Structure formats: structure tokens, C-alpha cells
């Protein structure tokens, strides 16, 4: 089973070109889609979830035509959007049972078993009779996750899924996604690089509607080995760097400035060689610095 996307394009009525001939081959397993806000991640997810039409291109999940055979796709789709609504007077157990009916689970005992399992997996079993209107943001996010998992989907799309979750909930949910990736195509759309580094065997970076890189995260980070340098300084701004070196990131660390620099050799005193991370790859790609193989 794989999801094959070819030359997918979408331009909104205001003239914004959200997707620019996007092509991806996504196999069974965890696939990370990274990109800044406004890069086109949500537009791609909504298109694949049959919530909006593409202007051109194709997408196939196995032999299912995603763009034309929407009903078949929806029967095997799990989708957690970044923002979703609920019925505030409904309880999670009752609403999940309703969704199970819509998914075709006919017997009451089967629905009860499925609902209890999902509530347990998302740590909502002890609040199953509480109204959703009284839930915190993190609890609502967990309920959305439970809805997305209903029906053991072959294609699971999750858009910024760990937003609002505390660290323990985040780890539990990511582990759950990893288990699902053993038998399903799971697309994790996020701007949190650590989530992709921890889970995904394949990834892509999208920016301004176009795919910048696609491949194995481990290969991308390996390509930067020996080329990442770090300096922690009391000085607010960096000293001049030699030609051919670029600053990938600059942030505060315990009140001091930490720089990570991409350079073929040590850029100066105070810099130490550092293990490359997927975040380094991400910033290198977004800023379109020299290719990974040319440095």
C-alpha cells in the first residue's frame, strides 16, 4: 500500500498558489511533512482528505482514486485537522459511538468495545461521560485523535497533532502513531522537527507550495556530518564568518546566544563541531543554502 501523488496543484480564489505541482510517493509507515506556517501543509492535507478540490494532478491510495472516488477513500480515511469543532453538550463516548455508526459498525456491543478501546488509548476513559464543552484544549485534541483512529484507517492524516498536549500525552500519542504506521500510511504534518526525527522513516519539506526535499531523515542529517559548528557566546551578535559559511539558527540558551553554523571547516575561535540534527537540515532547506552535497 502506498499513496502516490503526482503534480498536485491548487490556487485559491484570492490568487494564492497553495500547491505547486506537488509530487510524493508515500509508502506504508510514518511520513513526516515539515514546513513553516503558510507553506501549503494544510492545503495538501485538506485535498487528500477530500475536503477541497485540486486544480490539477492525481493522487492514488493503492487503487483508490483519491480525487475522484471520494466515498471509497473516506471509508478508509482517518483525519485530524489542526482545528475541528465538536458538540459541546455531547459526551466523548456518545459522540464516538455516533461516528462508529457512520463508519458502519452495526452491533451495539462492537461499538461499545471500539469506543472503550479508543477512549483508553487517548486517556479519556475516566471522563467519558463528561460533556465536551467542559474539556480543556488538550483533552479536546485527544478526542480528535480518537475520532481519527476510528475504523483502523489505511490512510491516517494528522495535522499538527501534538498541539495542546502535555509532554506525557505527546509521547503516548506519538507511540500510538508509530504502531499504526506498521500497517497504514500515516502522514504527520507538523512544524515540530523533533516529532519527525523521532518517528518518521521518510519525510519531505514543503515551502511556498513546493516540495523542497524528500527522502530519509537519517540520510539528510548524515550528509551534514562534519559541517555543523556551534558557538555559545555572551555577545548578542555573531562575529564575521568566513566566506562559504552560513548561520542556520541563532537562539538564546540560558541568557547566552547559541549559533549553529554550516561550514566545510571550523569558522573561527569558540566554535566546536556538533552532531547535525534534522532541525539543521530543515533550516538549510528553508533558506535554500548551498545543497547538502556541495559544501
JOLINLIN-V414638 format. One record per residue. N is the residue number from 0. RES is the residue in one letter. PSI is psi in whole degrees, -180 to 180 (* if undefined). OMEGA is omega in degrees with one decimal (999 if undefined). Layout:
N|RES|PSI|OMEGA ; N|RES|PSI|OMEGA
This chain:
0|X|129|174.2 ; 1|X|158|175.5 ; 2|X|118|-178.1 ; 3|X|115|-179.7 ; 4|X|129|-177.1 ; 5|X|121|171.0 ; 6|X|45|-179.0 ; 7|X|126|-178.9 ; 8|X|147|178.5 ; 9|X|125|174.3 ; 10|X|128|-179.1 ; 11|X|167|-175.3 ; 12|X|-22|178.6 ; 13|X|4|177.4 ; 14|X|-6|180.0 ; 15|X|124|177.2 ; 16|X|97|-173.5 ; 17|X|-35|179.6 ; 18|X|131|-175.2 ; 19|X|88|178.3 ; 20|X|56|-179.5 ; 21|X|128|176.6 ; 22|X|128|179.6 ; 23|X|146|170.6 ; 24|X|111|-172.6 ; 25|X|111|-179.1 ; 26|X|175|172.8 ; 27|X|136|-178.2 ; 28|X|-172|-178.6 ; 29|X|126|178.6 ; 30|X|124|-179.0 ; 31|X|132|175.7 ; 32|X|108|-177.9 ; 33|X|151|175.7 ; 34|X|155|178.3 ; 35|X|172|175.5 ; 36|X|135|-179.9 ; 37|X|9|-176.3 ; 38|X|-22|-176.5 ; 39|X|2|-178.3 ; 40|X|-54|-176.8 ; 41|X|-34|177.2 ; 42|X|-42|177.7 ; 43|X|-42|-179.2 ; 44|X|-43|180.0 ; 45|X|-36|178.5 ; 46|X|-45|179.7 ; 47|X|-27|179.0 ; 48|X|8|177.2 ; 49|X|26|-179.9 ; 50|X|-12|174.8 ; 51|X|157|-178.1 ; 52|X|145|170.6 ; 53|X|153|176.0 ; 54|X|-36|-178.9 ; 55|X|168|179.5 ; 56|X|177|-179.2 ; 57|X|159|174.4 ; 58|X|128|-179.9 ; 59|X|131|169.7 ; 60|X|101|-170.1 ; 61|X|-121|178.0 ; 62|X|9|178.3 ; 63|X|124|175.1 ; 64|X|103|-173.3 ; 65|X|-39|-173.2 ; 66|X|-22|-176.0 ; 67|X|-31|179.4 ; 68|X|66|-172.5 ; 69|X|-37|-176.9 ; 70|X|-43|178.2 ; 71|X|-40|179.2 ; 72|X|-42|-176.9 ; 73|X|-27|179.6 ; 74|X|-21|-177.8 ; 75|X|21|-176.4 ; 76|X|137|166.8 ; 77|X|131|-174.2 ; 78|X|126|173.8 ; 79|X|101|179.4 ; 80|X|167|179.2 ; 81|X|-38|177.6 ; 82|X|132|178.9 ; 83|X|154|-179.1 ; 84|X|161|177.0 ; 85|X|171|172.8 ; 86|X|111|-171.5 ; 87|X|-25|-178.8 ; 88|X|-5|-179.7 ; 89|X|154|174.0 ; 90|X|156|179.9 ; 91|X|-38|-179.7 ; 92|X|-46|-177.7 ; 93|X|-41|-178.1 ; 94|X|-38|176.1 ; 95|X|-38|177.5 ; 96|X|-40|177.7 ; 97|X|-44|178.5 ; 98|X|-33|177.5 ; 99|X|-38|175.9 ; 100|X|-44|178.8 ; 101|X|-29|178.1 ; 102|X|-6|176.4 ; 103|X|13|176.2 ; 104|X|109|-166.0 ; 105|X|-42|-173.7 ; 106|X|146|-178.3 ; 107|X|-40|-179.8 ; 108|X|-40|178.9 ; 109|X|-42|178.9 ; 110|X|-42|-179.4 ; 111|X|-42|179.6 ; 112|X|-44|-179.4 ; 113|X|-45|-178.8 ; 114|X|-46|179.5 ; 115|X|-39|179.7 ; 116|X|-43|-179.9 ; 117|X|-40|177.9 ; 118|X|-36|178.4 ; 119|X|-44|-178.7 ; 120|X|-32|-178.1 ; 121|X|12|175.2 ; 122|X|42|179.3 ; 123|X|7|-175.1 ; 124|X|-37|-176.6 ; 125|X|-7|178.3 ; 126|X|25|-173.9 ; 127|X|-21|-179.3 ; 128|X|4|177.5 ; 129|X|145|-179.9 ; 130|X|142|-178.0 ; 131|X|-27|178.6 ; 132|X|-19|178.8 ; 133|X|6|-178.5 ; 134|X|149|171.7 ; 135|X|171|179.1 ; 136|X|-41|179.1 ; 137|X|-38|178.7 ; 138|X|-39|176.7 ; 139|X|-37|178.2 ; 140|X|-40|178.2 ; 141|X|-36|176.8 ; 142|X|-41|176.8 ; 143|X|-37|176.6 ; 144|X|-43|179.2 ; 145|X|-42|178.8 ; 146|X|-42|-178.7 ; 147|X|-30|-177.3 ; 148|X|-8|-176.5 ; 149|X|131|175.4 ; 150|X|11|179.9 ; 151|X|64|-174.0 ; 152|X|145|174.4 ; 153|X|-22|173.3 ; 154|X|117|179.4 ; 155|X|122|-179.6 ; 156|X|121|-180.0 ; 157|X|124|-174.6 ; 158|X|110|-176.7 ; 159|X|58|-170.0 ; 160|X|-23|-175.3 ; 161|X|6|176.8 ; 162|X|129|178.1 ; 163|X|-5|-179.9 ; 164|X|142|174.9 ; 165|X|168|-174.6 ; 166|X|-41|-179.2 ; 167|X|-43|178.8 ; 168|X|-39|-179.7 ; 169|X|-45|179.2 ; 170|X|-43|-179.1 ; 171|X|-42|-179.1 ; 172|X|-41|179.8 ; 173|X|-37|175.6 ; 174|X|-39|178.4 ; 175|X|-43|177.2 ; 176|X|-41|-179.5 ; 177|X|-40|177.5 ; 178|X|-42|-179.8 ; 179|X|-30|-179.6 ; 180|X|-11|178.3 ; 181|X|-25|-176.6 ; 182|X|-8|-175.4 ; 183|X|162|169.6 ; 184|X|118|-177.5 ; 185|X|118|178.2 ; 186|X|118|179.2 ; 187|X|103|179.8 ; 188|X|121|-172.3 ; 189|X|167|167.8 ; 190|X|6|179.3 ; 191|X|102|-173.6 ; 192|X|-36|-177.0 ; 193|X|-35|179.7 ; 194|X|-41|179.7 ; 195|X|-43|-179.4 ; 196|X|-35|-176.5 ; 197|X|-29|-167.2 ; 198|X|-34|-161.2 ; 199|X|134|175.1 ; 200|X|-16|175.0 ; 201|X|153|-178.8 ; 202|X|166|172.0 ; 203|X|153|172.3 ; 204|X|125|177.9 ; 205|X|139|178.1 ; 206|X|133|-179.1 ; 207|X|38|174.3 ; 208|X|0|-177.6 ; 209|X|147|176.2 ; 210|X|123|-178.8 ; 211|X|-45|175.9 ; 212|X|155|175.5 ; 213|X|136|177.7 ; 214|X|-154|-176.6 ; 215|X|122|-179.8 ; 216|X|-36|-179.4 ; 217|X|-37|177.6 ; 218|X|-43|179.7 ; 219|X|-46|-179.4 ; 220|X|-36|178.9 ; 221|X|-35|-180.0 ; 222|X|-18|179.6 ; 223|X|3|-178.4 ; 224|X|132|179.8 ; 225|X|2|-176.7 ; 226|X|3|179.7 ; 227|X|129|-178.5 ; 228|X|143|-176.4 ; 229|X|142|178.0 ; 230|X|131|174.7 ; 231|X|122|-171.5 ; 232|X|153|173.7 ; 233|X|-17|-177.3 ; 234|X|137|-178.2 ; 235|X|-44|-175.7 ; 236|X|156|-179.5 ; 237|X|152|171.5 ; 238|X|160|178.3 ; 239|X|137|-178.9 ; 240|X|153|178.8 ; 241|X|158|179.5 ; 242|X|138|179.6 ; 243|X|-5|177.4 ; 244|X|149|-178.7 ; 245|X|149|176.7 ; 246|X|120|177.4 ; 247|X|-43|-179.2 ; 248|X|153|178.7 ; 249|X|120|-178.5 ; 250|X|165|179.8 ; 251|X|141|176.3 ; 252|X|108|-178.6 ; 253|X|43|176.7 ; 254|X|-2|178.4 ; 255|X|163|-178.8 ; 256|X|126|177.0 ; 257|X|123|178.0 ; 258|X|139|169.8 ; 259|X|125|-170.8 ; 260|X|140|175.5 ; 261|X|118|-176.7 ; 262|X|147|-178.7 ; 263|X|-23|179.1 ; 264|X|171|-178.0 ; 265|X|124|-175.0 ; 266|X|-9|179.3 ; 267|X|178|-179.3 ; 268|X|145|-179.7 ; 269|X|-11|179.6 ; 270|X|139|176.5 ; 271|X|146|177.4 ; 272|X|140|-177.0 ; 273|X|147|176.7 ; 274|X|132|178.8 ; 275|X|150|178.3 ; 276|X|167|177.3 ; 277|X|-26|176.2 ; 278|X|-38|176.2 ; 279|X|-44|177.8 ; 280|X|-43|-178.3 ; 281|X|-50|-179.1 ; 282|X|-38|178.2 ; 283|X|-39|-178.6 ; 284|X|-46|-177.2 ; 285|X|-39|-177.1 ; 286|X|1|176.7 ; 287|X|44|172.8 ; 288|X|173|-177.5 ; 289|X|147|-175.6 ; 290|X|156|-176.3 ; 291|X|-28|-175.5 ; 292|X|-9|-171.8 ; 293|X|-4|-176.0 ; 294|X|*|999
